[in-house]
Amino acid sequence: MKRLFLTVVAVLSMTMTFAENENLNNTSNASAYNMAVNYDKLADCLGLSTDQAEAVQDIHTSFCADMMNAAGANADERNGMIKKAVEKDLKYMRYVLTENQYRKYLMLLNATFNNRGLEM
């Protein structure tokens, strides 16, 4: 009886450990997809006018929502959703930004994806 009780306790504790690690991985994965930025610093870095800053904020807010939707999707759908979100973001940014600003934005976005371990 004592062995049975110890076996049950061991199995339950191992199950709880695995479940805890899975929840931690999901949390860290979700935070990697959070693309929120400080828009004032982004505007300073890119040298945006007031109108450009407002447009960039609207476009990037939509991009953040798309990325959070991708974070909650299945793994097989996630890459496609990320690719669509990035393509949409870049298409709109290309319209708003000058060539030099767009190049800087691409470098920042690429660095952000690399630092978070995400694939574009």
Residue pairs with C-beta under 8 A, 6 or more apart in sequence:
29 71
30 68
30 71
30 72
32 71
32 116
32 117
32 118
33 67
33 68
33 70
33 71
33 116
33 118
34 64
34 67
34 68
34 71
35 60
35 63
35 64
35 67
35 112
36 64
37 60
39 53
39 56
39 57
39 60
42 48
42 56
42 60
42 108
43 52
43 53
43 56
45 104
45 108
46 52
46 56
46 97
46 101
46 104
46 105
47 101
48 56
48 97
48 101
52 96
52 97
52 101
55 96
56 93
56 96
56 97
59 89
59 92
59 93
59 96
60 89
62 88
62 89
62 92
63 85
63 86
63 88
63 89
66 81
66 84
66 85
66 88
66 89
67 82
67 85
69 81
69 85
70 78
70 81
70 82
70 85
71 78
73 81
79 119
82 118
82 119
82 120
83 120
86 109
86 120
89 109
90 106
90 109
93 102
93 105
94 102
97 105
110 120
113 119
113 120
